[in-house]
Amino acid sequence: MSITATKLMTVSPTINTNLGVLYMWGNNSFGQLGLGTTGTNRSVPVVVNATDQWKTMSCGNSFTAAIRADGRLFTWGTGLSGQLGLNNSGMSAYVSSPTQVGSDTDWNQVSCSSSHTMAVKTDGRLFAWGANRFQDTLGVWSPSGQLGTVTDSLDRSSPTQVGLGYSWVMVTAGNTHTAAIRADNNRIYTWGINRNGRLGLNVGTGAVLATSSPVQINSNDPFKFVVATSATAALRATDGYLFMWGVNNNGQVGNNAALDVSNPTLIMADNLKSVFTGNSHTMAIKSDGTLWTWGDNTDGELGSGTPGAGNARSSPVQVTADTDWKILGGGNSHSMAVKSNGTFYTWGAPGSGRLGLNDSLPRSTPTLVGAYNFAVLGSGGANFSGGILP
């Protein structure tokens, strides 16, 4: 769902150095916009704490996490399963303004899913918190660090170190699984529940296999970027080629089929600049700046101008003839993109103001929001969004 420290969930896997102001918009039922209030949605981008500078961010289902310029981690929104990392959980565990997680100042990357959060520190240590009931989504094992020794499947409400004994480059929190790139070999490791083949282990798509510690996917290739929701997308380090696997009921894997995929599969042989996975759709920007989308199109999230459940695409299709697309983002059924000239576009489902267009109309083609040259897009929010503007 959502990732960061690179250019969040969608961009080239290098640390974002364009510190900037945080903007949020869309649904605010649980205070996930960080504006100090709940219940009042915003249909245009609104500044959060104008005096702060931020490095990266990620949106979960109804919560947000962001790393400030000084390396401190903040969360806000719902903490029902402990996903805020504030050492509390339950129906009353929500905050409506950015609240610091612990006191550490060395956070580097963060990724939120529907109900769990993953983060990497500057020294490569990996931490997890939130929902762990889906067959140990967090990857928590024994204190000794012995891989594969499961202690429980309890939720965690504060950052808990996982992946002991290794240094990690980046992590992405999927719906019921996690994927991360190890620093020593740049290979991808996954854990959590394997339903629909989402762990990429090539053990079948119907098997409800689960693992509570990192297991290497069925590939020895080095990777430089990975992003997961129900399907997972990864960019190979040597050439930027796109590989995908996991849930494929709407063709979101892009292999010209609608059957789930358990093995990392080459989808685009091009040095991609950016990739994003929504709940049921995928987007990518090629090296030539062209935009490609595939998967579900019920709400027009593919940007093709032909919305409807019957207009899904099971392989990449170019959207617009433009060649200046730069950064991608989005949510479950909406899409976002920034062009190289600094203009910001959205399309798809409009509910709760998530498109930032100050109305409640759906859009089935990329529609200009304004001159927001976001360096990071806070992807993953079900019906809200965010971005960091240098």
C-alpha positions as CSV (number, residue, x, y, z in Angstrom):
1,M,0.0,0.0,0.0
2,S,2.3,2.6,0.8
3,I,6.1,3.1,1.0
4,T,8.7,5.8,1.5
5,A,12.2,7.0,2.0
6,T,12.7,6.5,-1.5
7,K,10.1,8.4,-3.2
8,L,7.2,6.8,-1.6
9,M,5.6,3.7,-2.9
10,T,6.3,4.6,-6.4
11,V,9.6,6.1,-7.3
12,S,13.2,5.5,-7.9
13,P,14.7,3.8,-4.8
14,T,16.9,6.6,-3.7
15,I,16.6,8.6,-0.5
16,N,14.4,11.7,-0.9
17,T,16.6,14.8,-0.3
18,N,13.9,17.3,-1.3
19,L,12.7,18.2,2.2
20,G,9.4,20.0,2.1
21,V,6.0,21.0,3.4
22,L,3.4,18.2,4.0
23,Y,0.0,18.5,2.3
24,M,-3.0,16.2,3.0
25,W,-6.5,15.9,1.6
26,G,-9.5,13.6,1.4
27,N,-11.3,11.6,4.2
28,N,-10.6,12.7,7.8
29,S,-12.9,10.5,9.8
30,F,-10.1,9.4,12.2
31,G,-7.9,12.5,12.0
32,Q,-5.7,10.8,9.3
33,L,-5.1,14.2,7.7
34,G,-3.2,15.4,10.8
35,L,-5.1,18.7,11.0
36,G,-6.0,18.4,14.7
37,T,-9.7,17.6,13.9
38,T,-11.8,14.6,12.9
39,G,-14.8,14.3,10.7
40,T,-14.2,17.2,8.4
41,N,-12.9,16.0,5.0
42,R,-10.8,18.2,2.8
43,S,-11.3,18.3,-1.0
44,V,-8.1,20.3,-1.8
45,P,-4.6,19.9,-0.5
46,V,-4.1,21.5,2.9
47,V,-0.8,22.2,4.7
48,V,-0.1,20.2,7.9
49,N,2.1,22.0,10.4
50,A,3.5,24.7,8.1
51,T,6.6,25.2,10.1
52,D,7.8,21.6,9.8
53,Q,9.9,20.1,7.0
54,W,9.4,16.5,6.1
55,K,11.5,13.9,4.4
56,T,9.0,11.1,3.5
57,M,5.5,9.8,4.3
58,S,3.1,6.9,3.8
59,C,-0.7,6.5,4.0
60,G,-2.4,3.5,5.5
61,N,-6.0,2.6,5.5
62,S,-7.1,5.4,7.9
63,F,-3.7,6.5,9.3
64,T,-0.6,8.3,8.2
65,A,3.1,8.0,9.1
66,A,5.8,10.6,8.2
67,I,9.5,11.2,8.9
68,R,10.5,14.8,9.7
69,A,13.7,16.3,8.4
70,D,15.4,15.7,11.7
71,G,14.8,11.9,11.5
72,R,11.9,11.8,14.0
73,L,8.9,9.6,13.1
74,F,5.4,10.8,13.5
75,T,2.0,9.1,13.1
76,W,-1.7,10.1,13.3
77,G,-5.1,8.7,12.5
78,T,-6.6,5.4,13.8
79,G,-4.5,3.1,16.0
80,L,-7.0,0.4,16.4
81,S,-4.4,-2.4,16.0
82,G,-1.5,-0.5,17.4
83,Q,-0.4,0.7,13.9
84,L,0.5,4.2,15.1
85,G,3.3,2.8,17.3
86,L,2.2,5.0,20.2
87,N,1.9,2.1,22.7
88,N,-1.8,1.9,22.6
89,S,-4.6,0.3,20.6
90,G,-8.4,-0.1,20.5
91,M,-11.3,2.0,19.5
92,S,-10.1,5.1,21.4
93,A,-6.5,4.9,20.1
94,Y,-6.5,7.6,17.5
95,V,-4.8,11.0,17.3
96,S,-5.6,13.9,14.9
97,S,-2.3,15.6,14.7
98,P,1.3,14.4,14.1
99,T,2.5,12.6,17.3
100,Q,6.1,11.4,17.7
101,V,6.8,7.7,17.9
102,G,9.3,7.3,20.7
103,S,12.3,9.6,20.8
104,D,14.6,8.3,18.1
105,T,16.0,10.6,15.5
106,D,17.4,8.0,13.0
107,W,14.3,6.9,11.0
108,N,14.9,6.7,7.3
109,Q,11.9,5.0,5.6
110,V,8.3,4.1,6.5
111,S,5.5,2.1,4.9
112,C,1.9,1.7,6.0
113,S,-0.6,-1.0,5.0
114,S,-4.3,-1.3,6.0
115,S,-3.3,-2.0,9.6
116,H,0.4,-2.5,10.1
117,T,3.5,-0.3,9.7
118,M,7.1,-1.1,8.8
119,A,10.1,1.2,9.0
120,V,13.8,1.2,8.4
121,K,16.4,3.2,10.4
122,T,19.5,4.8,8.9
123,D,21.7,1.9,10.2
124,G,19.5,-0.6,8.3
125,R,17.6,-2.0,11.3
126,L,14.0,-3.0,10.5
127,F,11.0,-2.4,12.7
128,A,7.4,-3.5,12.7
129,W,4.2,-2.7,14.6
130,G,0.4,-3.0,14.3
131,A,-1.8,-5.9,13.2
132,N,0.0,-9.3,13.4
133,R,-3.0,-11.5,13.3
134,F,-2.7,-12.4,9.6
135,Q,-0.2,-15.2,10.1
136,D,2.5,-13.0,11.6
137,T,2.5,-10.2,9.1
138,L,5.0,-8.3,11.2
139,G,7.6,-11.0,11.1
140,V,8.1,-11.1,14.8
141,W,10.1,-14.0,16.2
142,S,12.1,-15.0,19.3
143,P,14.2,-12.5,21.1
144,S,17.4,-14.5,20.3
145,G,16.8,-13.5,16.7
146,Q,16.8,-17.1,15.5
147,L,14.9,-16.9,12.1
148,G,11.7,-18.9,12.0
149,T,11.1,-19.4,15.7
150,V,7.6,-18.0,16.1
151,T,6.6,-16.7,19.6
152,D,3.1,-15.5,18.9
153,S,0.8,-13.7,16.5
154,L,-0.1,-10.8,18.8
155,D,-0.4,-7.3,17.6
156,R,2.3,-4.8,18.5
157,S,1.6,-1.2,19.5
158,S,5.2,0.0,19.5
159,P,8.1,-0.5,17.1
160,T,9.5,-4.0,17.4
161,Q,12.8,-5.0,15.7
162,V,12.5,-7.8,13.1
163,G,14.8,-9.2,10.5
164,L,17.5,-9.5,13.1
165,G,21.1,-10.1,12.0
166,Y,20.7,-8.3,8.7
167,S,20.7,-4.8,7.4
168,W,17.8,-3.7,5.2
169,V,17.6,-1.2,2.3
170,M,13.8,-0.7,2.2
171,V,10.5,-2.3,3.2
172,T,6.9,-2.2,1.9
173,A,3.8,-3.2,3.9
174,G,1.3,-5.2,1.9
175,N,-2.3,-5.9,2.8
176,T,-1.5,-9.1,4.7
177,H,2.2,-9.5,4.0
178,T,5.5,-7.6,4.0
179,A,8.4,-7.4,1.5
180,A,11.8,-6.0,2.0
181,I,15.2,-5.7,0.3
182,R,18.2,-6.9,2.2
183,A,21.3,-4.7,2.0
184,D,24.0,-7.4,1.7
185,N,22.6,-9.0,-1.5
186,N,19.7,-6.7,-2.7
187,R,17.4,-9.6,-2.9
188,I,13.7,-9.5,-1.9
189,Y,12.4,-11.3,1.2
190,T,8.7,-11.7,2.1
191,W,6.7,-12.9,5.1
192,G,3.1,-13.1,6.2
193,I,0.3,-14.9,4.5
194,N,0.8,-16.4,1.0
195,R,-2.8,-16.5,-0.1
196,N,-3.0,-15.8,-3.9
197,G,0.8,-16.3,-4.1
198,R,1.5,-12.9,-2.7
199,L,4.8,-14.0,-1.0
200,G,6.3,-14.8,-4.5
201,L,7.6,-18.2,-3.4
202,N,6.3,-20.2,-6.3
203,V,4.5,-22.6,-4.1
204,G,1.0,-22.2,-5.6
205,T,-1.7,-19.5,-5.3
206,G,-4.3,-21.5,-3.3
207,A,-1.9,-22.6,-0.5
208,V,-2.5,-20.7,2.7
209,L,1.1,-21.0,3.6
210,A,2.4,-18.4,6.0
211,T,5.8,-17.5,7.3
212,S,6.7,-15.3,10.2
213,S,10.3,-14.6,9.2
214,P,11.8,-13.3,6.0
215,V,12.0,-15.9,3.2
216,Q,13.7,-15.1,-0.2
217,I,11.3,-14.9,-3.1
218,N,11.8,-17.3,-6.0
219,S,14.4,-15.2,-7.7
220,N,18.1,-14.6,-7.2
221,D,18.0,-11.3,-9.0
222,P,19.1,-8.2,-7.1
223,F,16.3,-5.6,-6.8
224,K,16.4,-1.8,-6.1
225,F,12.7,-1.1,-5.4
226,V,9.6,-3.1,-4.2
227,V,6.0,-2.0,-3.4
228,A,3.2,-4.2,-2.3
229,T,-0.6,-4.1,-1.7
230,S,-2.4,-7.3,-2.7
231,A,0.0,-7.7,-5.6
232,T,3.7,-6.9,-5.4
233,A,5.8,-5.0,-8.0
234,A,9.6,-4.9,-8.0
235,L,12.3,-3.2,-10.1
236,R,15.4,-5.2,-10.9
237,A,18.6,-3.5,-10.0
238,T,20.5,-4.3,-13.1
239,D,18.1,-2.9,-15.7
240,G,15.0,-1.4,-13.9
241,Y,12.8,-4.1,-15.5
242,L,9.4,-4.7,-13.7
243,F,8.5,-8.0,-12.1
244,M,5.2,-8.7,-10.4
245,W,3.3,-11.4,-8.5
246,G,0.3,-12.0,-6.2
247,V,-3.4,-11.2,-6.5
248,N,-4.5,-10.9,-10.1
249,N,-8.3,-11.0,-10.1
250,N,-8.5,-7.8,-12.1
251,G,-5.4,-8.3,-14.2
252,Q,-3.3,-6.0,-11.9
253,V,-0.2,-8.2,-12.3
254,G,-0.2,-7.3,-16.0
255,N,0.6,-10.7,-17.5
256,N,-2.4,-10.7,-19.8
257,A,-4.4,-13.0,-17.6
258,A,-6.6,-12.9,-14.6
259,L,-5.2,-15.8,-12.6
260,D,-3.1,-15.2,-9.4
261,V,0.6,-15.4,-9.8
262,S,3.0,-17.0,-7.3
263,N,6.2,-16.6,-9.1
264,P,8.0,-13.2,-9.8
265,T,7.1,-12.6,-13.5
266,L,8.6,-10.1,-15.9
267,I,6.0,-7.6,-17.0
268,M,7.8,-4.7,-18.6
269,A,11.3,-4.9,-20.1
270,D,12.1,-1.2,-19.7
271,N,14.1,0.8,-17.2
272,L,11.1,2.1,-15.3
273,K,11.2,5.5,-13.6
274,S,8.3,4.9,-11.2
275,V,5.7,2.2,-10.3
276,F,2.6,2.1,-8.1
277,T,0.3,-0.6,-7.0
278,G,-3.2,0.1,-5.8
279,N,-5.6,-2.5,-4.3
280,S,-6.6,-3.7,-7.8
281,H,-4.7,-1.6,-10.3
282,T,-1.1,-0.8,-11.2
283,M,0.7,2.1,-12.9
284,A,4.2,2.6,-14.3
285,I,6.3,5.3,-15.9
286,K,8.8,4.2,-18.6
287,S,12.2,5.7,-19.1
288,D,10.8,7.8,-21.9
289,G,8.3,9.5,-19.6
290,T,5.2,7.7,-20.9
291,L,2.5,6.5,-18.4
292,W,1.1,3.0,-18.5
293,T,-1.7,1.5,-16.4
294,W,-3.5,-1.9,-16.0
295,G,-5.9,-3.7,-13.7
296,D,-9.3,-2.7,-12.4
297,N,-11.0,0.3,-14.0
298,T,-14.3,0.4,-12.2
299,D,-13.9,4.0,-11.1
300,G,-11.7,5.2,-13.9
301,E,-8.5,4.7,-12.0
302,L,-6.6,3.6,-15.1
303,G,-7.1,7.0,-16.7
304,S,-8.1,5.5,-20.0
305,G,-11.3,7.5,-20.3
306,T,-13.4,4.3,-20.3
307,P,-14.4,3.6,-16.7
308,G,-16.4,0.5,-15.7
309,A,-15.8,-3.0,-14.3
310,G,-15.9,-4.4,-17.8
311,N,-13.1,-2.2,-18.9
312,A,-10.3,-3.7,-16.9
313,R,-6.9,-4.2,-18.6
314,S,-4.7,-7.3,-17.9
315,S,-1.6,-5.9,-19.6
316,P,0.0,-2.4,-19.6
317,V,-1.7,0.2,-21.8
318,Q,-0.4,3.6,-22.5
319,V,-2.4,6.5,-21.1
320,T,-2.2,9.9,-22.9
321,A,0.6,10.6,-25.4
322,D,2.5,12.7,-23.0
323,T,6.2,11.9,-22.3
324,D,6.8,14.0,-19.2
325,W,5.4,12.0,-16.4
326,K,7.7,11.8,-13.3
327,I,6.1,10.4,-10.1
328,L,3.2,8.1,-9.3
329,G,0.9,7.6,-6.4
330,G,-2.7,6.8,-5.5
331,G,-5.0,4.7,-3.3
332,N,-7.4,1.8,-3.6
333,S,-9.4,3.3,-6.4
334,H,-7.8,6.6,-7.3
335,S,-4.5,7.6,-9.0
336,M,-2.1,10.5,-8.8
337,A,0.9,11.6,-10.9
338,V,3.3,14.5,-11.1
339,K,4.8,15.8,-14.4
340,S,8.3,17.0,-14.9
341,N,7.0,20.6,-15.2
342,G,5.7,20.4,-11.6
343,T,2.0,20.0,-12.4
344,F,-0.1,17.5,-10.4
345,Y,-2.9,15.3,-11.8
346,T,-5.4,12.9,-10.2
347,W,-8.2,10.6,-11.5
348,G,-10.5,7.8,-10.4
349,A,-13.0,7.6,-7.5
350,P,-13.7,11.1,-6.0
351,G,-15.2,10.0,-2.6
352,S,-14.3,12.2,0.4
353,G,-12.4,14.7,-1.7
354,R,-9.5,12.3,-2.3
355,L,-8.8,13.7,-5.8
356,G,-8.1,17.2,-4.4
357,L,-10.3,18.8,-7.1
358,N,-12.7,20.5,-4.8
359,D,-15.7,18.6,-6.0
360,S,-17.3,15.1,-5.9
361,L,-17.1,14.2,-9.5
362,P,-15.2,11.1,-10.7
363,R,-12.5,11.5,-13.3
364,S,-11.5,8.8,-15.9
365,T,-8.6,10.7,-17.4
366,P,-5.7,12.6,-15.7
367,T,-7.1,15.9,-14.5
368,L,-5.0,18.9,-13.4
369,V,-5.2,19.7,-9.7
370,G,-2.6,22.5,-9.8
371,A,1.1,23.4,-9.7
372,Y,2.1,21.0,-6.9
373,N,5.5,19.7,-7.7
374,F,5.4,17.0,-5.1
375,A,8.7,15.1,-4.5
376,V,6.8,12.4,-2.5
377,L,3.3,11.2,-2.9
378,G,1.7,9.5,0.2
379,S,0.2,6.6,-1.5
380,G,-2.0,3.8,-0.1
381,G,-4.7,5.7,1.7
382,A,-8.1,4.2,0.9
383,N,-9.8,7.5,0.5
384,F,-7.3,10.1,1.3
385,S,-3.9,11.3,0.0
386,G,-0.9,13.3,0.8
387,G,2.3,14.7,-0.6
388,I,5.5,16.5,0.3
389,L,6.2,19.8,-1.6
390,P,9.8,21.1,-1.6
